[in-house]
Amino acid sequence: MLSQAQTKNGSIQWVRQDIAAWRPEQPVDLIVSNAALHWLDAHDTLFPRLMGCLNDGGELGVQMPRNFHAPSHQIITEIATNERWRDRLLGLVRPSPVSDPRFYLDTLSACSSSLDLWETTYWHILQGENPIVGWTMGTALRPIMEALEEDEGRDLLSAYAKRIADAYPPAANGKTVFPFRRLFMIARK
Ligand SMILES: C[S@@+](CC[C@H](N)C(=O)[O-])C[C@H]1O[C@@H](n2cnc3c(N)ncnc32)[C@H](O)[C@@H]1O
């Protein structure tokens, strides 16, 4: 992906790096992160550190999902921490990686001159059979599936799919509604 990006736009320096270790060579004007920071822990130090990478007047723009208490994600936690899987999967389960907006208000107010913070719940209308399983397979379920052998993964997925089908029955038109909340913030240094 990065080498393709480099070919398409060679004037940008594309870097592969863990965000937890990323430090710009010099302060920057803009940091944008879409749907990534929820994979990192310790937001109480991460967000002030990112603000510290900005020039005065620079901005940090972040979007993170905040849907971890919805059935789509809660059911993962419940299954992965039940007796069969607990020993293997407990360390991979992150029940609430994104804090309450109030936490980001307090944390970012201390290191910004202005702050916009808002949430939006998107009502995704999905097609197909039990489509929320496909959605979480590409995100929250990934680390869990990667930790399991193929047949174990199949068992877990089948238990998950049954519970998801009950939690998200199709609407009258046969499609599945998936309300998904996202938290946004723009902090200016
Ligand atoms: C949902 S995708 C979002 C990708 C992209 N930002 C976008 O908006 O399309 C989450 C991305 O975060 C990346 N990611 C997760 N943890 C990371 C980390 N510690 N450092 C860098 N990237 C990370 C994953 O590799 C994945 O590409």
The ligand as an SDF file (V2000), in Angstrom:
LIG
                    3D

 27 29  0  0  0  0  0  0  0  0999 V2000
   -9.8820    1.0970   10.3360 C   0  0  0  0  0  0  0  0  0  0  0  0
   -8.2870    1.2160    9.6380 S   0  0  0  0  0  0  0  0  0  0  0  0
   -8.2450    2.9250    9.1730 C   0  0  0  0  0  0  0  0  0  0  0  0
   -7.2700    3.1460    8.0890 C   0  0  0  0  0  0  0  0  0  0  0  0
   -7.2030    4.5760    7.5490 C   0  0  0  0  0  0  0  0  0  0  0  0
   -6.7780    5.5110    8.5730 N   0  0  0  0  0  0  0  0  0  0  0  0
   -8.5170    4.9870    6.9440 C   0  0  0  0  0  0  0  0  0  0  0  0
   -9.1090    5.9530    7.4040 O   0  0  0  0  0  0  0  0  0  0  0  0
   -8.9420    4.3630    5.9730 O   0  0  0  0  0  0  0  0  0  0  0  0
   -7.2410    1.1550   11.0920 C   0  0  0  0  0  0  0  0  0  0  0  0
   -5.7690    1.2030   10.7360 C   0  0  0  0  0  0  0  0  0  0  0  0
   -5.0040    1.4470   11.9130 O   0  0  0  0  0  0  0  0  0  0  0  0
   -3.7670    0.7970   11.7490 C   0  0  0  0  0  0  0  0  0  0  0  0
   -3.1310    0.6840   13.0670 N   0  0  0  0  0  0  0  0  0  0  0  0
   -3.5830    0.0250   14.1510 C   0  0  0  0  0  0  0  0  0  0  0  0
   -2.7130    0.1610   15.1740 N   0  0  0  0  0  0  0  0  0  0  0  0
   -1.7020    0.9360   14.7230 C   0  0  0  0  0  0  0  0  0  0  0  0
   -0.4920    1.4360   15.3000 C   0  0  0  0  0  0  0  0  0  0  0  0
   -0.1670    1.1650   16.5710 N   0  0  0  0  0  0  0  0  0  0  0  0
    0.3160    2.2050   14.5330 N   0  0  0  0  0  0  0  0  0  0  0  0
   -0.0070    2.4870   13.2400 C   0  0  0  0  0  0  0  0  0  0  0  0
   -1.1380    2.0620   12.6380 N   0  0  0  0  0  0  0  0  0  0  0  0
   -1.9630    1.2780   13.3710 C   0  0  0  0  0  0  0  0  0  0  0  0
   -4.1660   -0.5340   11.1410 C   0  0  0  0  0  0  0  0  0  0  0  0
   -3.0760   -1.1430   10.5080 O   0  0  0  0  0  0  0  0  0  0  0  0
   -5.2330   -0.1080   10.1550 C   0  0  0  0  0  0  0  0  0  0  0  0
   -4.6730    0.1770    8.9060 O   0  0  0  0  0  0  0  0  0  0  0  0
  1  2  1  0
  2  3  1  0
  2 10  1  0
  3  4  1  0
  4  5  1  0
  5  6  1  0
  5  7  1  0
  7  8  2  0
  7  9  1  0
 10 11  1  0
 11 12  1  0
 11 26  1  0
 12 13  1  0
 13 14  1  0
 13 24  1  0
 14 15  1  0
 14 23  1  0
 15 16  2  0
 16 17  1  0
 17 18  1  0
 17 23  2  0
 18 19  1  0
 18 20  2  0
 20 21  1  0
 21 22  2  0
 22 23  1  0
 24 25  1  0
 24 26  1  0
 26 27  1  0
M  CHG  2   2   1   9  -1
M  END
$$$$
